[in-house]
Amino acid sequence: MKALTFKRYGKSPEIGFADLPRPSLKADEMLVQVYAASVNPIDNMILTGIFKPVLQFQLPATLGSDLAGVVTEVGSNVTRFKPGDAVFANIFDLGTGAIAEFAVVPERLAAHKPANLDFVQAASIPMVGLTSWQALKERANLRAGQKVFIPAGSGGVGTFAIQLAKHLGAKVGTTTSTANVELVRSLGADEVVDYKKQEFEKVLLGYDAVLGTVKGDAIEKSLDILKPGGVIVSLTGPLDAAFARARRLNFVLTFVFGLMSRKILRLAKKRDITYSFLFARPDGAQLGEIGKLLETDHIRPVIDKVFPFEQAKDALAYLAQGRSKGKVVIKMC
């Protein structure tokens, strides 16, 4: 089968297509013919080697984790799916990839594709959907009437998280460029800061939660807009010791991550604010709940650009520019 792989970490990862044998299945796994796969910022970050101590790949490795397709074969213990079923899934952190003609998907990580979405739309959802769900519902425990700040509202996570927060009954603040103000308002954003004209920490006030989606000093600046008792869930770092312990990393990495997060934890504690770093996990049950919201039109996919399979490498390069409005998807067939 054809797959998009990388051979090494660093400035020259040698991304390209490779012919790989069709994978064999364990009892709890399914073979899915991939119709579409989406790319996420972490795909490009993996290539740099920054997550090498955390994520285990056997190089050369297939890229991507979001997919939608049709089940072609099931293991002996699979009961919820059968050949011919249309599914979507995230297979992040399994050491395998989704940008391929076929992918192995554990049954527990898959959900039936929402009937009202095509495969491209469905493939755009898993990573951003699960990230938003786990950040807002699990970590922040966001409730109706609360205020949440979701910067970079026109990005992949932002476009989904704004809609989920509104579904939960929260008031949403966000940042975006002038060209995307109307887009984020159409998704439900209540307070929109044009970052080219204003600084969000000088405009917003009285927030209960922040979803950290932007690198740099934005996390520290967000402390200024939070109430005492507020919550920051960061997707961009700094990594913390709690994350290292949850992944059962060694003492050295736990210590290093503790040092990396020491400043933000100290500043947050002074203001009675809780900080944590989130690495979203694949979860088929949660994806099924997200699918219900999509089927009832409470949330809609936002897709910036679709690339053919042959241009999958270009899709990663386009995403790396940081200008996409919503998701970037690769269509296999």
Secondary structure, 3 states (H helix, E strand, C coil): CEEEEECCCCCCCCCEEEECCCCCCCCCEEEEEEEEEEECHHHHHHHHCCCCCCCCCCCCEECCCEEEEEEEEECCCCCCCCCCCEEEEECCCCCCCCCECEEEEEHHHEEECCCCCCHHHHHCCHHHHHHHHHHHHHHCCCCCCCEEECCCCCCHHHHHHHHHHHHCCCEEEEEECHHHHHHHHHHCCCEEEECCCCCHHHCCCCEEEEEECCCCCHHHHHHHHEEEEEEEEECCCCCCHHHHHHCCCCHHHHHHHHHHCHHHHHHHHHCCCEEEECCCCCCHHHHHHHHHHHHCCCCCCCEEEEEEHHHHHHHHHHHHCCCCCCEEEEECC
